[in-house]
């Protein structure tokens, strides 16, 4: 799964990186080195100007909440469990299939965290888990494949600007060999030349899964980091600092 990641880039830098035409952000998010479910994150989406318009979709940068709430949900708390969508079932699962068909997004990240169970035991007799940070080897932006939904809050009036809740989920797949020893799942990446096809809501659904491929072997690097990241209240660039090799848990 993907349960934590880092996102420190400024919205203007993301807009340039992803060729965004419209930045729809009320206020910039603070750099977040410990992004956890239910937090607000940046998402790149493509939206048609209106239902009646024949103009092509416009690429936007939005702020969404991590944890997808399906449009049909009666209780938004369901989003707390919808942080990942498995590639193997994303096209058929009721919670995701509508979004997969029309509401796909890119979730920019510096990298993501996974926890590796070591041979060392905790005081409770369970394996101590060593966190690793996984990022592009070239330190570029990681474009994670995601879905987004727009949930209408029935408790709010029609003129309330907060009546629509934008939420997202990260699509995951089997981890490549280099990373599979840390965790058996990883977020799916979208290669730059496929960004437009993935985001386009007019894209035929039959070809969508073909756009998603695991990261090329060797494209990502993983290194051990401080267990401070295990507490979501800790946040700062020090969470991405590599541990000395003799402290890394022997993964």
C-alpha positions as CSV (number, residue, x, y, z in Angstrom):
1,X,0.0,0.0,0.0
2,X,1.0,3.7,0.0
3,X,0.1,5.2,3.3
4,X,2.6,8.1,3.7
5,X,4.4,10.3,1.2
6,X,6.3,13.6,1.0
7,X,5.2,16.6,-1.0
8,X,7.3,19.8,-0.7
9,X,7.1,21.5,-4.1
10,X,5.4,24.9,-4.5
11,X,2.2,25.1,-6.5
12,X,3.9,27.4,-9.1
13,X,6.6,24.8,-9.6
14,X,4.0,22.0,-10.0
15,X,2.0,24.2,-12.5
16,X,5.1,24.5,-14.6
17,X,6.2,20.9,-14.3
18,X,2.7,19.5,-15.3
19,X,1.9,22.3,-17.8
20,X,-1.2,23.4,-15.8
21,X,-3.4,26.0,-17.4
22,X,-5.5,26.9,-14.3
23,X,-4.3,26.9,-10.7
24,X,-7.4,26.5,-8.6
25,X,-5.9,26.8,-5.1
26,X,-7.5,29.0,-2.4
27,X,-4.1,29.1,-0.6
28,X,-0.8,27.3,-1.0
29,X,-0.3,24.2,1.1
30,X,2.7,24.1,3.4
31,X,5.5,21.8,2.4
32,X,4.6,18.4,3.9
33,X,7.2,15.7,4.6
34,X,4.8,13.4,6.3
35,X,1.6,13.3,4.2
36,X,-1.0,11.0,5.8
37,X,-4.5,10.0,4.9
38,X,-7.2,12.7,5.4
39,X,-4.7,15.5,4.8
40,X,-5.0,17.9,1.9
41,X,-2.8,17.3,-1.1
42,X,-2.2,18.6,-4.6
43,X,-3.7,16.9,-7.6
44,X,-3.4,17.5,-11.3
45,X,-6.7,17.0,-13.1
46,X,-8.4,17.8,-16.4
47,X,-11.9,19.2,-16.3
48,X,-14.2,20.1,-19.2
49,X,-15.2,23.8,-19.2
50,X,-18.9,22.8,-18.8
51,X,-21.2,19.9,-19.8
52,X,-22.4,21.9,-22.8
53,X,-19.0,23.1,-24.1
54,X,-17.2,21.5,-26.9
55,X,-13.9,23.0,-25.7
56,X,-11.2,20.4,-24.7
57,X,-10.7,19.7,-21.0
58,X,-8.5,22.1,-19.1
59,X,-5.6,21.0,-17.0
60,X,-5.9,22.2,-13.4
61,X,-4.0,22.1,-10.1
62,X,-6.4,21.4,-7.3
63,X,-6.3,20.8,-3.5
64,X,-8.0,17.5,-2.6
65,X,-8.3,15.4,0.5
66,X,-6.5,12.0,0.6
67,X,-9.2,9.3,1.1
68,X,-11.7,9.0,-1.7
69,X,-15.4,9.5,-0.9
70,X,-17.6,8.0,-3.7
71,X,-20.3,10.2,-5.1
72,X,-22.9,7.8,-3.8
73,X,-21.6,7.6,-0.2
74,X,-23.9,8.6,2.6
75,X,-21.1,9.1,5.1
76,X,-17.9,10.8,4.1
77,X,-16.0,8.9,6.8
78,X,-15.7,6.0,4.2
79,X,-12.9,8.0,2.7
80,X,-10.7,7.1,5.7
81,X,-10.5,3.5,4.2
82,X,-10.2,4.5,0.6
83,X,-6.6,5.7,0.4
84,X,-5.4,3.1,-2.1
85,X,-7.1,1.5,-5.1
86,X,-5.6,-1.8,-6.4
87,X,-4.8,-1.7,-10.1
88,X,-6.1,-5.3,-10.4
89,X,-9.6,-4.3,-9.4
90,X,-9.9,-0.5,-9.9
91,X,-11.9,-0.8,-13.1
92,X,-14.6,-3.0,-11.5
93,X,-14.8,-2.1,-7.8
94,X,-17.9,0.0,-7.1
95,X,-16.1,2.5,-5.0
96,X,-13.7,3.4,-7.9
97,X,-15.0,2.4,-11.3
98,X,-16.8,5.6,-12.0
99,X,-13.8,7.7,-11.1
100,X,-11.5,5.4,-13.1
101,X,-13.7,6.0,-16.1
102,X,-13.8,9.8,-16.0
103,X,-12.0,11.3,-13.0
104,X,-8.3,10.3,-13.1
105,X,-5.5,12.5,-11.6
106,X,-1.8,12.7,-11.0
107,X,-0.7,13.1,-7.4
108,X,2.7,14.8,-7.3
109,X,5.2,13.6,-4.6
110,X,8.8,13.9,-3.7
111,X,8.7,10.2,-2.8
112,X,6.8,7.8,-0.5
113,X,7.5,5.8,2.7
114,X,7.2,2.1,3.4
115,X,8.0,0.1,6.5
116,X,10.2,-3.0,6.5
117,X,9.9,-5.6,9.3
118,X,13.4,-6.2,10.7
119,X,14.6,-9.2,12.8
120,X,14.8,-7.0,15.9
121,X,11.9,-7.4,18.2
122,X,10.0,-4.7,20.1
123,X,9.2,-4.9,23.8
124,X,5.9,-6.5,22.8
125,X,7.7,-9.2,20.8
126,X,6.8,-7.9,17.4
127,X,9.3,-7.2,14.6
128,X,10.6,-3.7,14.7
129,X,9.6,-1.9,11.5
130,X,12.2,0.3,9.8
131,X,10.9,3.1,7.6
132,X,12.3,3.6,4.1
133,X,11.9,6.6,1.8
134,X,11.5,5.7,-1.8
135,X,12.0,8.4,-4.5
136,X,13.1,8.9,-8.1
137,X,16.8,8.3,-8.5
138,X,17.1,11.6,-10.4
139,X,15.2,13.4,-7.5
140,X,12.6,14.5,-10.0
141,X,8.9,14.7,-9.2
142,X,7.0,11.4,-8.7
143,X,3.7,11.5,-10.6
144,X,1.5,8.9,-8.8
145,X,-1.5,7.6,-10.6
146,X,-4.7,8.6,-8.7
147,X,-8.4,9.0,-8.9
148,X,-10.6,11.8,-7.6
149,X,-14.2,12.2,-6.7
150,X,-16.5,15.1,-5.9
151,X,-18.9,14.4,-3.1
152,X,-21.9,16.6,-2.5
153,X,-22.5,17.3,1.2
154,X,-26.3,17.1,1.7
155,X,-26.1,19.0,5.0
156,X,-24.9,22.2,3.3
157,X,-27.0,24.7,1.3
158,X,-26.7,25.2,-2.4
159,X,-24.9,28.5,-2.0
160,X,-22.3,27.1,0.4
161,X,-18.9,27.0,-1.3
162,X,-17.9,24.0,0.9
163,X,-20.8,21.9,-0.2
164,X,-18.6,19.9,-2.6
165,X,-15.8,17.8,-1.2
166,X,-12.9,16.8,-3.5
167,X,-11.1,13.6,-2.5
168,X,-8.6,11.3,-4.0
169,X,-7.0,7.8,-3.8
170,X,-3.6,6.4,-4.9
171,X,-3.6,3.4,-7.3
172,X,-1.1,0.7,-6.3
173,X,0.4,-2.4,-7.9
174,X,2.9,-5.2,-7.1
175,X,6.2,-3.8,-6.2
176,X,9.2,-4.2,-8.6
177,X,11.9,-6.7,-7.6
178,X,14.2,-4.0,-6.3
179,X,11.6,-2.7,-3.9
180,X,9.5,-5.8,-3.2
181,X,11.7,-6.9,-0.3
182,X,10.6,-3.7,1.5
183,X,6.9,-4.0,0.8
184,X,4.9,-6.0,-1.7
185,X,2.9,-3.1,-3.0
186,X,3.8,0.3,-4.4
187,X,2.1,3.3,-6.0
188,X,1.7,3.2,-9.8
189,X,3.7,5.9,-11.6
190,X,2.5,7.6,-14.8
191,X,5.3,8.3,-17.3
192,X,5.5,11.9,-18.6
193,X,4.6,11.0,-22.1
194,X,1.4,9.4,-20.8
195,X,0.2,12.2,-18.6
196,X,-2.1,13.7,-21.2
197,X,-3.7,10.4,-22.1
198,X,-4.2,9.4,-18.4
199,X,-5.8,12.7,-17.4
200,X,-8.1,13.1,-20.5
201,X,-11.6,12.2,-19.3
202,X,-12.5,11.4,-23.0
203,X,-9.9,8.6,-23.1
204,X,-11.6,5.2,-24.0
205,X,-11.6,3.0,-20.9
206,X,-10.4,0.0,-22.8
207,X,-6.9,1.4,-23.0
208,X,-6.6,3.0,-19.6
209,X,-4.8,0.1,-17.8
210,X,-2.3,0.0,-20.6
211,X,-1.1,3.5,-19.6
212,X,-0.2,2.3,-16.1
213,X,3.1,0.5,-15.7
214,X,5.4,0.0,-12.6
215,X,8.4,2.2,-12.4
216,X,11.2,1.0,-14.6
217,X,13.7,-1.1,-12.7
218,X,16.4,1.2,-11.2
219,X,14.3,4.3,-11.6
220,X,13.6,4.5,-7.9
221,X,16.0,4.4,-4.9
222,X,15.2,3.4,-1.4
223,X,17.0,4.3,1.8
224,X,16.3,4.0,5.6
225,X,15.1,7.1,7.4
226,X,14.4,7.9,11.0
227,X,11.4,6.3,12.8
228,X,10.3,9.8,13.6
229,X,8.2,9.5,10.4
230,X,6.1,6.8,12.0
231,X,4.4,9.6,14.1
232,X,2.3,11.8,11.8
233,X,2.8,14.7,14.1
234,X,6.4,14.9,13.1
235,X,7.0,16.9,10.0
236,X,10.1,18.4,8.4
237,X,12.9,17.8,5.9
238,X,14.8,15.9,8.5
239,X,12.4,13.0,7.9
240,X,13.9,12.5,4.5
241,X,17.5,12.4,5.7
242,X,19.2,9.0,5.2
243,X,20.3,7.0,8.2
244,X,23.8,5.8,8.4
245,X,24.1,2.3,6.9
246,X,24.7,0.7,10.2
247,X,21.3,2.0,11.5
248,X,19.2,1.1,8.6
249,X,17.7,-2.2,9.8
250,X,19.6,-4.5,7.3
251,X,17.0,-4.5,4.5
